[in-house]
């Protein structure tokens, strides 16, 4: 992490004493005291509880410009190996954390889950006034819609499926009634049992016009000719020109 912040070239020159100081000030208090005791044990000339005034004054009054003039004492920032002077062992854990989160902590980012196609249809059903039986049947029908938007099962099969798998006993009339509700949902055409019904549902959702009525008539009564692209015959039958 520290290496990422040393990509820019620093103009400040660091002396060996400054580098040592950098290392020491990164230590937590307990580690600093332990390091001090080790130094005292290794160097009997040091006395605990006393400061060397001469050393302190010399450090306080030191002219750092001298290091710019002494090439032998000059250390460019680019030459510093941060791993050598500030190892992870010397750096307190809290300094390696961002916003007080450690690397091992999972940070969850809230996001909005997309609503599924079927859930959207269920949400639309909630806008209808239905009793418990009607809602159960309507929700079963929504669950029967495939990825293409069709209900492939026949009404008698749906009645049997609800009885055997859900314990819902109803009749074909009630299923047909709930299919009409499903056909009011968006996108228009959803819940159709075949292409012809799908096209009719879409047309009936449009604002009625002369041409919409003509299209409905063709789909209802001339669907076979329409699917076979017998457009000339359809134009002749309905007396419609190509421009129309």
C-alpha positions as CSV (number, residue, x, y, z in Angstrom):
1,X,0.0,0.0,0.0
2,X,2.8,2.4,0.9
3,X,4.5,1.9,-2.4
4,X,1.5,3.2,-4.2
5,X,2.0,6.6,-2.5
6,X,5.7,6.9,-3.5
7,X,5.2,6.9,-7.3
8,X,5.6,10.7,-7.4
9,X,9.2,11.9,-7.2
10,X,9.9,13.8,-3.9
11,X,12.2,16.8,-3.9
12,X,13.0,16.5,-0.2
13,X,16.4,15.0,0.7
14,X,16.4,12.6,3.7
15,X,19.4,12.2,5.9
16,X,20.2,8.8,7.6
17,X,19.1,10.3,10.9
18,X,15.8,11.4,9.4
19,X,15.3,7.9,7.9
20,X,15.9,6.4,11.3
21,X,13.5,8.9,12.9
22,X,10.8,8.0,10.3
23,X,11.2,4.4,11.3
24,X,10.9,5.1,15.0
25,X,7.9,7.4,14.9
26,X,5.9,4.7,13.1
27,X,6.2,2.4,16.1
28,X,3.4,2.2,18.6
29,X,4.2,3.3,22.1
30,X,4.8,-0.1,23.5
31,X,7.1,-1.1,20.6
32,X,8.9,2.2,21.0
33,X,9.6,1.6,24.7
34,X,10.8,-1.9,23.9
35,X,13.2,-0.6,21.2
36,X,14.5,2.0,23.7
37,X,15.2,-0.6,26.3
38,X,17.0,-2.7,23.7
39,X,19.2,0.2,22.8
40,X,20.0,0.9,26.4
41,X,21.0,-2.7,27.0
42,X,23.2,-2.6,24.0
43,X,24.7,0.8,24.8
44,X,25.5,1.1,28.5
45,X,26.5,4.8,27.9
46,X,22.8,5.6,27.6
47,X,20.9,6.5,30.8
48,X,17.2,6.0,31.3
49,X,15.2,9.0,32.3
50,X,17.9,11.6,31.1
51,X,18.2,13.4,27.9
52,X,21.4,14.4,26.3
53,X,20.9,18.1,26.0
54,X,23.8,18.5,23.6
55,X,22.3,15.9,21.2
56,X,18.9,17.5,21.5
57,X,20.2,21.0,20.8
58,X,22.3,19.7,17.9
59,X,19.3,18.0,16.4
60,X,17.0,21.0,16.9
61,X,19.4,23.5,15.5
62,X,20.6,21.3,12.6
63,X,20.6,23.1,9.2
64,X,19.0,20.6,6.8
65,X,20.4,22.5,3.9
66,X,23.8,21.0,4.7
67,X,22.5,17.7,3.4
68,X,21.9,19.2,0.1
69,X,25.5,20.2,-0.1
70,X,27.0,16.9,1.1
71,X,26.5,14.4,-1.7
72,X,27.7,11.6,0.4
73,X,24.9,12.1,2.9
74,X,22.2,12.8,0.3
75,X,19.5,10.2,-0.2
76,X,17.0,10.7,-3.0
77,X,13.4,9.7,-2.3
78,X,13.6,7.4,-5.3
79,X,16.4,5.5,-3.7
80,X,14.4,4.7,-0.6
81,X,13.2,1.1,-0.3
82,X,10.2,1.6,1.8
83,X,10.0,-2.1,2.7
84,X,13.5,-1.8,4.2
85,X,12.9,1.2,6.4
86,X,9.2,0.8,7.1
87,X,8.4,-2.9,7.2
88,X,4.9,-4.1,8.0
89,X,6.1,-5.3,11.3
90,X,7.0,-1.8,12.4
91,X,3.8,-0.2,11.1
92,X,0.8,-0.3,13.4
93,X,-2.2,-2.2,12.0
94,X,-4.4,0.9,12.1
95,X,-2.1,2.7,9.7
96,X,-2.5,0.1,7.0
97,X,-6.3,0.3,7.2
98,X,-8.4,2.6,5.1
99,X,-11.2,4.4,6.9
100,X,-10.6,2.0,9.8
101,X,-11.5,-1.1,7.7
102,X,-9.0,-3.9,7.5
103,X,-8.3,-5.8,4.4
104,X,-10.0,-8.9,5.8
105,X,-13.2,-7.1,6.5
106,X,-15.9,-7.4,3.9
107,X,-17.3,-4.1,2.8
108,X,-20.8,-4.6,1.5
109,X,-22.0,-2.2,-1.2
110,X,-25.8,-1.8,-1.3
111,X,-27.3,-2.2,-4.7
112,X,-30.8,-2.4,-6.0
113,X,-31.8,-5.9,-7.1
114,X,-33.5,-6.0,-10.5
115,X,-37.2,-7.2,-10.4
116,X,-37.8,-10.4,-12.3
117,X,-40.3,-10.6,-15.1
118,X,-42.6,-12.8,-13.1
119,X,-42.3,-10.6,-10.0
120,X,-43.2,-7.5,-12.0
121,X,-46.4,-9.3,-13.2
122,X,-47.2,-10.2,-9.6
123,X,-46.8,-6.6,-8.6
124,X,-49.2,-5.6,-11.3
125,X,-51.7,-8.1,-10.0
126,X,-51.7,-6.3,-6.7
127,X,-53.5,-3.4,-8.4
128,X,-56.5,-5.6,-9.1
129,X,-59.2,-6.3,-6.5
130,X,-59.3,-10.1,-6.3
131,X,-60.5,-12.5,-3.6
132,X,-58.2,-15.2,-2.2
133,X,-59.3,-17.9,-4.7
134,X,-58.9,-15.6,-7.7
135,X,-55.5,-14.4,-6.5
136,X,-54.2,-18.0,-6.1
137,X,-55.3,-18.9,-9.6
138,X,-53.9,-15.7,-11.1
139,X,-50.6,-16.2,-9.4
140,X,-50.5,-19.8,-10.6
141,X,-51.1,-18.6,-14.2
142,X,-48.3,-16.0,-13.8
143,X,-46.0,-18.9,-12.7
144,X,-47.0,-20.8,-15.8
145,X,-45.8,-18.1,-18.2
146,X,-42.6,-19.2,-20.0
147,X,-39.6,-17.1,-21.0
148,X,-41.3,-16.1,-24.3
149,X,-44.4,-14.8,-22.5
150,X,-46.7,-17.6,-23.4
151,X,-48.9,-20.0,-21.4
152,X,-48.5,-23.2,-23.3
153,X,-50.8,-25.3,-21.2
154,X,-54.5,-25.7,-22.1
155,X,-57.2,-24.6,-19.7
156,X,-58.2,-28.2,-18.8
157,X,-54.5,-29.1,-18.1
158,X,-54.1,-26.0,-15.9
159,X,-57.2,-27.0,-13.9
160,X,-55.6,-30.5,-13.3
161,X,-52.2,-29.0,-12.5
162,X,-53.6,-26.8,-9.8
163,X,-55.5,-29.6,-8.2
164,X,-52.6,-32.1,-8.2
165,X,-49.7,-29.8,-7.4
166,X,-51.2,-27.0,-5.4
167,X,-54.4,-28.5,-3.9
168,X,-56.4,-25.7,-5.6
169,X,-59.7,-27.0,-6.9
170,X,-61.4,-24.9,-9.5
171,X,-63.0,-25.1,-12.9
172,X,-62.3,-24.0,-16.4
173,X,-64.7,-21.1,-16.2
174,X,-62.7,-19.6,-13.3
175,X,-59.4,-20.2,-15.1
176,X,-60.7,-18.4,-18.2
177,X,-61.8,-15.5,-16.1
178,X,-58.4,-15.1,-14.5
179,X,-56.7,-15.4,-17.9
180,X,-58.6,-12.3,-18.9
181,X,-57.0,-10.6,-15.9
182,X,-53.6,-11.8,-16.9
183,X,-54.2,-10.5,-20.4
184,X,-54.6,-7.0,-19.0
185,X,-51.1,-6.9,-17.7
186,X,-48.1,-5.3,-19.4
187,X,-46.4,-6.0,-21.8
188,X,-49.4,-6.4,-23.9
189,X,-49.8,-9.9,-25.2
190,X,-48.3,-11.6,-22.1
191,X,-50.1,-14.8,-21.1
192,X,-51.2,-15.6,-24.7
193,X,-51.5,-19.2,-25.6
194,X,-50.3,-18.8,-29.2
195,X,-49.1,-16.2,-31.7
196,X,-52.6,-15.4,-33.0
197,X,-53.9,-14.6,-29.5
198,X,-50.8,-12.6,-28.7
199,X,-51.2,-10.4,-31.8
200,X,-54.9,-9.9,-31.0
201,X,-54.1,-8.9,-27.4
202,X,-51.6,-6.3,-28.7
203,X,-54.0,-4.9,-31.2
204,X,-56.8,-4.6,-28.7
205,X,-54.5,-2.6,-26.4
206,X,-54.1,0.0,-29.1
207,X,-56.4,3.0,-29.6
208,X,-59.2,1.9,-31.9
209,X,-58.9,3.2,-35.5
210,X,-60.0,2.1,-38.9
211,X,-56.7,0.4,-39.6
212,X,-56.5,-1.3,-36.1
213,X,-60.0,-2.7,-36.7
214,X,-58.9,-4.0,-40.1
215,X,-55.8,-5.6,-38.6
216,X,-57.9,-7.3,-35.9
217,X,-60.3,-8.6,-38.6
218,X,-57.4,-10.1,-40.6
219,X,-55.8,-11.7,-37.5
220,X,-59.1,-13.2,-36.3
221,X,-60.4,-14.4,-39.7
222,X,-57.5,-14.6,-42.1
223,X,-54.7,-15.6,-39.9
224,X,-53.6,-18.5,-42.1
225,X,-53.3,-16.3,-45.2
226,X,-51.5,-13.7,-43.0
227,X,-48.9,-16.1,-41.7
228,X,-48.3,-17.4,-45.3
229,X,-47.8,-13.8,-46.5
230,X,-50.6,-13.9,-49.0
231,X,-50.7,-10.1,-48.9
232,X,-52.1,-9.6,-52.4
233,X,-55.1,-11.8,-51.7
234,X,-55.7,-10.0,-48.4
235,X,-55.5,-6.6,-50.1
236,X,-57.9,-7.8,-52.8
237,X,-60.3,-9.3,-50.3
238,X,-60.5,-6.2,-48.1
239,X,-60.3,-3.7,-51.0
240,X,-57.1,-2.1,-49.6
241,X,-54.4,-0.5,-51.8
242,X,-50.7,-0.9,-51.3
243,X,-50.5,2.7,-50.2
244,X,-53.0,2.1,-47.4
